[in-house]
Amino acid sequence: MRARTAAAAALVGSLLLTGCSDLPGDLYADQVDLTRAQAVWSDPWVAPGDLSVPEAAYGSDGQVDRTAGVRETTYVGVDAVAATAQEVGVAEQHDWSLVGATCDADEVTAVLTRGGTDLDSAAVAEVTAEADDDLVDVVVTAEVPHHVDEDWPDLGPAVTAADTCLGGGTDHPAPDLPGDGPRGDADGDVDAPSWSDDGPSTDDEARLSALGDDAWFASLDTPVPDADTPDGDRQRHAPEARGTLSPGPRQPLAALAAVVDSMTGWRPTYAACSRSAGGVVTLRLDGDGPVVARLEAVPGDAGAVSWTVTLPVVGGPDQAWVDQVAPLADATCLTTATAPRQPVVEGVPVGLIGALQPLQE
């Protein structure tokens, strides 16, 4: 996706700010943050390609980053308003409520909430859609409360898309998100956590070996990703490999299905597709998991399928929930010859944290 260029630039910027051990220790993530974020990771609408947890904001003076997941999707054949309206429609089918939208000439923003103000169930998501020639780049960013937060803002009552600029109305502009300041006091007696210097565990090595032995991954002629093990409080990144396959000129869903059919050692858990957004599938590797793959196909891209394979952050938390998600059988998005006009979403997405600070004990 072209939108990943901006994300990559942001990542480079964040790497330059790593290693700030003078941050308050209580702002680093703990088990509460993991539990709250997992509800976003497995959300069928958000279905993030980039997973994270609420944690301390590097380079800040006691700020937090509440991001739990980000998804980037390219739309073809529709404008930014229509792309956003499709996103909102799917979100509302999965218990999200639209609370406002703002439309400019080439950019649209919508904000949705879920779970009210209860700290353990609340979430907010911002959809931004930006038109560029005949494409629309959509970014969905979901946030959840940080464990230090003592309250969560009410961003307003649910509104119908028809009453906003998404449906020709003018009321209910998109509200601001909660911001970067903790909504409570961090415990000053908590020291900043540090990574263990033990290196990859036996489980890490087993996962890397299982991936290297997988017939589909071996066919990609791509090296098994290296483990990332900086010490101190620096951010570690998940071992990850990515690329693009071209199974021949064909419709996006046919291309996706062809790749999935070739992945005999993998089990799909989730599929989403539409005529304007193409399709996405998540899969998990049988055996020494969790190891996940994400496939994406974009309309008009000559049958190309982008793929990403991710393993857990070395020394990171247990993410065995991935292996407990039931396989998706007879997915419409993988068995239909033509992409549906209206979005179809099936199953439960799986993914692994892409970057992580050390966790509090």
VOPAGU-2260 file (C-alpha; in pm, 1 decimal, decimal comma):
REM VOPAGU-2260
SITE   aa  ch    i         X         Y         Z
SITE  MET   A    0       0,0       0,0       0,0
SITE  ARG   A    1     128,5     346,5     -82,6
SITE  ALA   A    2       9,4     478,4     252,9
SITE  ARG   A    3     275,3     265,7     419,5
SITE  THR   A    4     538,0     512,8     295,8
SITE  ALA   A    5     420,3     765,6     552,2
SITE  ALA   A    6     400,9     496,7     817,3
SITE  ALA   A    7     757,4     391,3     743,9
SITE  ALA   A    8     875,1     750,7     775,9
SITE  ALA   A    9     699,6     777,4    1110,4
SITE  LEU   A   10     869,2     455,7    1222,5
SITE  VAL   A   11    1212,1     591,5    1133,1
SITE  GLY   A   12    1132,3     902,9    1335,1
SITE  SER   A   13    1029,6     694,9    1634,3
SITE  LEU   A   14    1349,0     489,3    1616,5
SITE  LEU   A   15    1553,2     805,3    1656,4
SITE  LEU   A   16    1377,7     870,3    1986,7
SITE  THR   A   17    1425,7     528,4    2143,9
SITE  GLY   A   18    1612,2     445,8    2460,8
SITE  CYS   A   19    1463,2     717,6    2685,1
SITE  SER   A   20    1500,7     541,6    3020,4
SITE  ASP   A   21    1412,2     857,1    3213,4
SITE  LEU   A   22    1045,3     807,1    3124,7
SITE  PRO   A   23     821,0     727,5    3424,5
SITE  GLY   A   24     829,2     349,2    3467,8
SITE  ASP   A   25     454,1     324,6    3522,3
SITE  LEU   A   26     387,6     454,8    3170,6
SITE  TYR   A   27     534,3     139,3    3016,2
SITE  ALA   A   28     270,8    -118,8    2922,9
SITE  ASP   A   29     149,5    -389,3    3159,1
SITE  GLN   A   30     -94,9    -680,8    3137,8
SITE  VAL   A   31    -394,1    -446,7    3154,3
SITE  ASP   A   32    -278,6    -272,1    2837,2
SITE  LEU   A   33    -228,0    -604,0    2660,4
SITE  THR   A   34    -577,6    -722,1    2749,9
SITE  ARG   A   35    -741,3    -399,7    2634,9
SITE  ALA   A   36    -543,8    -391,9    2311,1
SITE  GLN   A   37    -628,7    -751,2    2221,0
SITE  ALA   A   38    -994,3    -653,2    2182,4
SITE  VAL   A   39    -880,6    -427,3    1896,5
SITE  TRP   A   40    -642,7    -682,1    1742,8
SITE  SER   A   41    -925,3    -933,0    1702,3
SITE  ASP   A   42   -1190,8    -681,0    1597,8
SITE  PRO   A   43   -1331,1    -779,3    1254,0
SITE  TRP   A   44   -1368,5    -420,0    1140,1
SITE  VAL   A   45   -1038,7    -272,7    1260,3
SITE  ALA   A   46    -846,1    -590,1    1161,9
SITE  PRO   A   47    -517,9    -402,9    1205,5
SITE  GLY   A   48    -211,1    -474,2     999,4
SITE  ASP   A   49       5,6    -300,8    1262,1
SITE  LEU   A   50     -55,4    -410,6    1622,3
SITE  SER   A   51      69,7    -227,9    1930,9
SITE  VAL   A   52     -13,0    -165,0    2296,4
SITE  PRO   A   53     -68,6     157,5    2491,1
SITE  GLU   A   54     270,4     254,7    2626,1
SITE  ALA   A   55     505,3     539,3    2712,2
SITE  ALA   A   56     567,5     789,3    2432,3
SITE  TYR   A   57     939,8     801,9    2355,6
SITE  GLY   A   58    1085,8    1149,8    2338,6
SITE  SER   A   59     803,1    1295,7    2547,0
SITE  ASP   A   60     769,1    1445,6    2892,0
SITE  GLY   A   61     545,5    1187,8    3053,8
SITE  GLN   A   62     306,8    1133,3    2762,3
SITE  VAL   A   63     147,0     808,2    2647,0
SITE  ASP   A   64      65,1     652,8    2311,5
SITE  ARG   A   65    -272,5     473,3    2329,6
SITE  THR   A   66    -257,6     322,7    1980,4
SITE  ALA   A   67    -364,4     -43,5    1974,9
SITE  GLY   A   68    -389,9    -100,9    1601,4
SITE  VAL   A   69    -362,4      61,4    1258,4
SITE  ARG   A   70    -497,9     -60,1     925,4
SITE  GLU   A   71    -426,0      91,9     583,9
SITE  THR   A   72    -655,3      18,1     289,1
SITE  THR   A   73    -653,9     149,7     -67,1
SITE  TYR   A   74    -991,2     210,5    -233,3
SITE  VAL   A   75   -1040,7     222,1    -608,7
SITE  GLY   A   76   -1334,8     363,4    -803,7
SITE  VAL   A   77   -1489,8     564,4    -518,6
SITE  ASP   A   78   -1424,7     903,2    -360,3
SITE  ALA   A   79   -1309,6     970,1      -4,3
SITE  VAL   A   80   -1664,7    1020,3     124,8
SITE  ALA   A   81   -1787,2     692,5     -20,5
SITE  ALA   A   82   -1481,8     503,4     108,4
SITE  THR   A   83   -1536,3     641,5     458,2
SITE  ALA   A   84   -1907,0     562,3     445,0
SITE  GLN   A   85   -1823,1     200,7     359,2
SITE  GLU   A   86   -1585,9     183,5     656,9
SITE  VAL   A   87   -1851,3     326,3     887,5
SITE  GLY   A   88   -2111,0      80,8     762,0
SITE  VAL   A   89   -1889,6    -217,5     842,5
SITE  ALA   A   90   -1790,1     -70,0    1178,9
SITE  GLU   A   91   -2152,8     -27,8    1282,3
SITE  GLN   A   92   -2212,8    -396,3    1209,2
SITE  HIS   A   93   -1946,2    -475,8    1470,1
SITE  ASP   A   94   -2073,4    -262,8    1759,3
SITE  TRP   A   95   -1895,2      62,9    1677,5
SITE  SER   A   96   -2091,7     389,7    1683,9
SITE  LEU   A   97   -2025,6     690,2    1463,2
SITE  VAL   A   98   -1995,5    1008,6    1670,8
SITE  GLY   A   99   -1893,4    1254,4    1400,4
SITE  ALA   A  100   -1740,5    1315,5    1057,8
SITE  THR   A  101   -1564,2    1605,5     887,6
SITE  CYS   A  102   -1532,2    1633,3     509,3
SITE  ASP   A  103   -1288,3    1856,2     321,8
SITE  ALA   A  104   -1218,2    1868,5     -50,4
SITE  ASP   A  105    -985,2    1566,7     -64,7
SITE  GLU   A  106    -981,2    1437,1     292,1
SITE  VAL   A  107   -1248,9    1292,8     518,2
SITE  THR   A  108   -1226,4    1209,7     889,8
SITE  ALA   A  109   -1473,2    1002,9    1090,5
SITE  VAL   A  110   -1457,0     908,3    1458,4
SITE  LEU   A  111   -1625,6     603,0    1607,3
SITE  THR   A  112   -1645,0     468,5    1960,9
SITE  ARG   A  113   -1719,7     137,6    2126,3
SITE  GLY   A  114   -1773,2      33,2    2487,3
SITE  GLY   A  115   -1876,9     371,9    2627,0
SITE  THR   A  116   -1654,6     512,5    2900,9
SITE  ASP   A  117   -1577,0     187,4    3083,7
SITE  LEU   A  118   -1197,2     167,3    3094,0
SITE  ASP   A  119   -1177,7    -206,7    3025,3
SITE  SER   A  120   -1408,8    -202,5    2723,0
SITE  ALA   A  121   -1378,8     149,2    2576,6
SITE  ALA   A  122   -1215,8     209,7    2241,3
SITE  VAL   A  123   -1208,7     492,2    1989,2
SITE  ALA   A  124   -1120,2     471,5    1621,6
SITE  GLU   A  125   -1040,9     744,1    1371,4
SITE  VAL   A  126   -1087,6     688,7    1000,1
SITE  THR   A  127    -900,6     920,4     765,3
SITE  ALA   A  128    -952,6     897,1     390,9
SITE  GLU   A  129    -733,9    1094,3     151,5
SITE  ALA   A  130    -791,6    1109,7    -222,9
SITE  ASP   A  131    -491,9    1085,6    -455,9
SITE  ASP   A  132    -574,2    1079,1    -826,6
SITE  ASP   A  133    -811,8     784,6    -876,8
SITE  LEU   A  134    -721,8     615,5    -547,5
SITE  VAL   A  135    -827,9     679,2    -189,5
SITE  ASP   A  136    -589,8     589,1      94,3
SITE  VAL   A  137    -778,2     502,6     412,6
SITE  VAL   A  138    -612,6     473,9     754,0
SITE  VAL   A  139    -801,3     334,7    1053,1
SITE  THR   A  140    -634,1     403,2    1388,6
SITE  ALA   A  141    -781,1     251,0    1705,4
SITE  GLU   A  142    -695,3     354,7    2060,4
SITE  VAL   A  143    -781,4     212,4    2402,0
SITE  PRO   A  144    -729,4     352,8    2754,2
SITE  HIS   A  145    -381,3     327,6    2905,9
SITE  HIS   A  146    -364,7     151,2    3242,6
SITE  VAL   A  147    -279,6     482,8    3414,2
SITE  ASP   A  148    -599,8     645,5    3285,4
SITE  GLU   A  149    -857,6     690,9    3558,4
SITE  ASP   A  150   -1138,8     799,4    3329,2
SITE  TRP   A  151   -1229,5     802,9    2959,8
SITE  PRO   A  152   -1399,0    1088,2    2774,1
SITE  ASP   A  153   -1750,4    1065,3    2634,2
SITE  LEU   A  154   -1699,0    1176,5    2274,3
SITE  GLY   A  155   -2068,6    1226,0    2215,5
SITE  PRO   A  156   -2381,7    1031,0    2129,5
SITE  ALA   A  157   -2410,8     807,0    1826,6
SITE  VAL   A  158   -2520,4     979,9    1507,2
SITE  THR   A  159   -2635,7     845,0    1174,1
SITE  ALA   A  160   -2409,4     882,9     873,2
SITE  ALA   A  161   -2694,8    1057,1     691,3
SITE  ASP   A  162   -2682,8    1341,8     945,3
SITE  THR   A  163   -2312,9    1400,6     881,2
SITE  CYS   A  164   -2121,9    1505,1     572,4
SITE  LEU   A  165   -2102,1    1137,5     480,3
SITE  GLY   A  166   -2467,5    1149,2     385,3
SITE  GLY   A  167   -2509,0    1508,7     275,3
SITE  GLY   A  168   -2565,0    1657,0     621,5
SITE  THR   A  169   -2346,6    1921,6     781,5
SITE  ASP   A  170   -2382,4    1864,2    1157,9
SITE  HIS   A  171   -2174,7    1645,8    1390,2
SITE  PRO   A  172   -1811,3    1714,8    1294,3
SITE  ALA   A  173   -1553,3    1457,5    1405,4
SITE  PRO   A  174   -1449,1    1514,9    1769,7
SITE  ASP   A  175   -1088,8    1522,4    1888,3
SITE  LEU   A  176    -934,1    1202,8    2024,2
SITE  PRO   A  177    -835,5    1178,6    2393,1
SITE  GLY   A  178    -484,4    1322,7    2338,9
SITE  ASP   A  179    -141,9    1214,4    2461,4
SITE  GLY   A  180    -156,5    1305,7    2829,6
SITE  PRO   A  181    -227,1    1033,8    3087,9
SITE  ARG   A  182    -569,7    1078,1    3246,3
SITE  GLY   A  183    -434,4     991,5    3590,1
SITE  ASP   A  184    -112,4     991,9    3792,0
SITE  ALA   A  185     164,6     744,2    3719,6
SITE  ASP   A  186     306,6     555,6    4018,1
SITE  GLY   A  187     639,8     724,7    4088,2
SITE  ASP   A  188     780,8     413,5    4258,1
SITE  VAL   A  189     779,8     204,6    3938,2
SITE  ASP   A  190    1119,5     176,3    3770,0
SITE  ALA   A  191    1149,3     169,8    3392,7
SITE  PRO   A  192    1155,0    -197,2    3283,5
SITE  SER   A  193    1438,6    -345,1    3078,9
SITE  TRP   A  194    1468,4    -632,1    2835,9
SITE  SER   A  195    1641,9    -950,6    2942,1
SITE  ASP   A  196    1973,6   -1010,9    2764,7
SITE  ASP   A  197    1905,0   -1384,9    2732,3
SITE  GLY   A  198    1844,6   -1364,1    2356,2
SITE  PRO   A  199    1595,2   -1577,5    2162,3
SITE  SER   A  200    1431,9   -1852,4    2367,5
SITE  THR   A  201    1389,9   -2216,6    2270,4
SITE  ASP   A  202    1035,7   -2132,0    2161,2
SITE  ASP   A  203    1162,9   -1844,5    1946,1
SITE  GLU   A  204    1412,6   -2073,7    1777,7
SITE  ALA   A  205    1144,4   -2338,7    1721,6
SITE  ARG   A  206     917,6   -2085,4    1553,2
SITE  LEU   A  207    1193,8   -1960,5    1326,0
SITE  SER   A  208    1282,0   -2318,6    1236,9
SITE  ALA   A  209     917,2   -2408,2    1166,7
SITE  LEU   A  210     884,8   -2109,9     936,4
SITE  GLY   A  211    1203,6   -2202,4     753,2
SITE  ASP   A  212    1073,1   -2556,6     703,9
SITE  ASP   A  213     734,0   -2444,3     572,7
SITE  ALA   A  214     696,1   -2532,2     203,3
SITE  TRP   A  215     509,5   -2213,2     110,1
SITE  PHE   A  216     752,6   -1980,6     284,3
SITE  ALA   A  217    1046,9   -2168,2     133,3
SITE  SER   A  218     895,2   -2112,2    -212,1
SITE  LEU   A  219     917,5   -1736,0    -160,2
SITE  ASP   A  220    1298,9   -1749,3    -163,4
SITE  THR   A  221    1303,0   -1503,8     125,7
SITE  PRO   A  222    1536,9   -1535,1     426,4
SITE  VAL   A  223    1383,3   -1625,0     759,8
SITE  PRO   A  224    1367,3   -1292,9     949,1
SITE  ASP   A  225    1629,3   -1226,7    1214,8
SITE  ALA   A  226    1543,3   -1182,2    1581,0
SITE  ASP   A  227    1560,4    -821,9    1706,8
SITE  THR   A  228    1710,1    -805,4    2058,2
SITE  PRO   A  229    1823,3    -457,3    2166,8
SITE  ASP   A  230    1865,5    -423,7    2542,1
SITE  GLY   A  231    1765,7    -164,5    2798,1
SITE  ASP   A  232    1426,2      -3,4    2746,0
SITE  ARG   A  233    1460,7      31,7    2370,5
SITE  GLN   A  234    1177,8     -80,5    2148,2
SITE  ARG   A  235    1208,8    -427,3    2000,5
SITE  HIS   A  236    1056,7    -518,0    1664,6
SITE  ALA   A  237     891,7    -842,1    1567,5
SITE  PRO   A  238    1081,0   -1063,7    1321,3
SITE  GLU   A  239     899,4    -994,5     995,5
SITE  ALA   A  240     930,3   -1069,2     624,6
SITE  ARG   A  241     723,9    -918,3     345,8
SITE  GLY   A  242     694,2    -914,1     -28,5
SITE  THR   A  243     456,8    -930,5    -325,7
SITE  LEU   A  244     336,6   -1228,1    -527,1
SITE  SER   A  245     197,3   -1219,5    -879,8
SITE  PRO   A  246      -1,9   -1538,8    -939,7
SITE  GLY   A  247     -94,3   -1415,9   -1287,7
SITE  PRO   A  248    -334,9   -1151,3   -1418,7
SITE  ARG   A  249    -664,9   -1222,2   -1249,8
SITE  GLN   A  250    -927,5   -1060,5   -1027,1
SITE  PRO   A  251    -806,7    -965,4    -675,1
SITE  LEU   A  252   -1009,9   -1231,7    -494,3
SITE  ALA   A  253    -902,6   -1501,7    -739,4
SITE  ALA   A  254    -541,8   -1399,2    -679,2
SITE  LEU   A  255    -593,5   -1414,9    -302,3
SITE  ALA   A  256    -756,9   -1756,6    -328,2
SITE  ALA   A  257    -469,9   -1886,3    -541,8
SITE  VAL   A  258    -213,7   -1782,0    -281,0
SITE  VAL   A  259    -418,5   -1922,2       8,9
SITE  ASP   A  260    -456,6   -2253,3    -175,7
SITE  SER   A  261     -77,6   -2275,9    -203,2
SITE  MET   A  262     -31,3   -2226,5     174,2
SITE  THR   A  263     -94,0   -2586,2     277,3
SITE  GLY   A  264      55,9   -2547,3     624,5
SITE  TRP   A  265    -147,2   -2238,5     712,0
SITE  ARG   A  266    -504,9   -2190,5     833,5
SITE  PRO   A  267    -704,1   -1879,8     735,0
SITE  THR   A  268    -895,2   -1718,1    1021,6
SITE  TYR   A  269   -1034,0   -1404,0     859,6
SITE  ALA   A  270   -1126,4   -1262,9     521,8
SITE  ALA   A  271   -1268,5    -926,6     416,8
SITE  CYS   A  272   -1341,0    -806,2      66,0
SITE  SER   A  273   -1531,7    -564,4    -153,6
SITE  ARG   A  274   -1526,5    -445,6    -512,4
SITE  SER   A  275   -1365,1    -112,9    -423,1
SITE  ALA   A  276   -1115,8    -231,0    -157,7
SITE  GLY   A  277   -1006,3    -571,0    -286,0
SITE  GLY   A  278    -944,6    -824,7     -11,6
SITE  VAL   A  279    -742,1    -917,0     295,5
SITE  VAL   A  280    -686,1   -1256,5     458,6
SITE  THR   A  281    -509,0   -1344,9     783,8
SITE  LEU   A  282    -365,5   -1691,5     846,8
SITE  ARG   A  283    -177,8   -1871,9    1121,6
SITE  LEU   A  284      88,5   -2136,6    1078,8
SITE  ASP   A  285       7,6   -2479,8    1220,9
SITE  GLY   A  286     259,0   -2615,2    1469,5
SITE  ASP   A  287     509,7   -2410,3    1666,4
SITE  GLY   A  288     304,2   -2090,6    1674,8
SITE  PRO   A  289     212,3   -1824,7    1696,1
SITE  VAL   A  290     327,6   -1727,6    1346,8
SITE  VAL   A  291      90,9   -1522,6    1130,1
SITE  ALA   A  292      58,4   -1417,2     768,2
SITE  ARG   A  293    -143,2   -1134,5     618,6
SITE  LEU   A  294    -232,2   -1122,0     249,7
SITE  GLU   A  295    -377,0    -818,8      69,0
SITE  ALA   A  296    -494,1    -766,7    -287,5
SITE  VAL   A  297    -586,3    -429,4    -434,6
SITE  PRO   A  298    -827,8    -382,8    -727,6
SITE  GLY   A  299    -655,0    -283,2   -1049,4
SITE  ASP   A  300    -313,7    -410,8    -939,6
SITE  ALA   A  301    -287,3    -688,6   -1203,1
SITE  GLY   A  302    -352,1    -968,9    -957,8
SITE  ALA   A  303     -66,0    -878,4    -722,7
SITE  VAL   A  304     -92,2   -1000,6    -364,1
SITE  SER   A  305     120,2    -843,7     -91,3
SITE  TRP   A  306     217,8   -1070,0     196,8
SITE  THR   A  307     359,1   -1016,0     543,2
SITE  VAL   A  308     475,7   -1290,1     781,8
SITE  THR   A  309     528,9   -1199,2    1147,4
SITE  LEU   A  310     665,0   -1381,8    1452,4
SITE  PRO   A  311     645,9   -1270,7    1817,2
SITE  VAL   A  312     878,4   -1005,8    1960,7
SITE  VAL   A  313    1168,8   -1183,8    2132,0
SITE  GLY   A  314    1116,6   -1166,0    2507,4
SITE  GLY   A  315     767,5   -1025,3    2457,9
SITE  PRO   A  316     437,2   -1140,8    2607,4
SITE  ASP   A  317     259,2   -1466,8    2535,9
SITE  GLN   A  318      35,3   -1419,6    2230,6
SITE  ALA   A  319    -106,7   -1771,4    2222,5
SITE  TRP   A  320    -455,4   -1629,4    2164,1
SITE  VAL   A  321    -365,8   -1641,5    1794,2
SITE  ASP   A  322    -354,3   -2022,9    1796,7
SITE  GLN   A  323    -691,1   -2039,9    1971,7
SITE  VAL   A  324    -880,3   -1861,3    1693,0
SITE  ALA   A  325   -1091,8   -2105,5    1494,3
SITE  PRO   A  326   -1002,8   -2157,2    1126,0
SITE  LEU   A  327   -1234,0   -1994,4     872,4
SITE  ALA   A  328   -1402,2   -2245,8     643,9
SITE  ASP   A  329   -1571,3   -2173,7     307,7
SITE  ALA   A  330   -1498,0   -1801,3     313,6
SITE  THR   A  331   -1712,0   -1608,1      65,4
SITE  CYS   A  332   -1416,4   -1385,0     -16,7
SITE  LEU   A  333   -1213,5   -1689,2    -124,0
SITE  THR   A  334   -1484,4   -1876,9    -313,5
SITE  THR   A  335   -1665,6   -1606,6    -510,6
SITE  ALA   A  336   -1563,7   -1529,0    -865,4
SITE  THR   A  337   -1649,7   -1159,2    -843,6
SITE  ALA   A  338   -1586,4    -924,3    -553,5
SITE  PRO   A  339   -1910,1    -820,0    -379,0
SITE  ARG   A  340   -2028,0    -462,3    -420,9
SITE  GLN   A  341   -2091,4    -427,2     -47,8
SITE  PRO   A  342   -1813,0    -521,7     197,6
SITE  VAL   A  343   -1808,7    -877,5     332,7
SITE  VAL   A  344   -1627,7    -950,0     661,7
SITE  GLU   A  345   -1583,6   -1306,0     791,9
SITE  GLY   A  346   -1405,6   -1467,9    1086,5
SITE  VAL   A  347   -1158,1   -1327,3    1339,6
SITE  PRO   A  348    -837,9   -1149,5    1231,0
SITE  VAL   A  349    -508,5   -1256,7    1384,8
SITE  GLY   A  350    -186,7   -1062,6    1411,8
SITE  LEU   A  351     117,7   -1011,2    1633,3
SITE  ILE   A  352     258,3    -701,7    1799,8
SITE  GLY   A  353     494,1    -529,4    1558,1
SITE  ALA   A  354     698,5    -318,2    1800,9
SITE  LEU   A  355     712,2    -319,7    2179,3
SITE  GLN   A  356     884,8    -159,6    2473,9
SITE  PRO   A  357     974,4    -389,6    2765,3
SITE  LEU   A  358     671,1    -461,5    2981,8
SITE  GLN   A  359     624,3    -398,1    3349,8
SITE  GLU   A  360     635,4    -712,7    3560,3
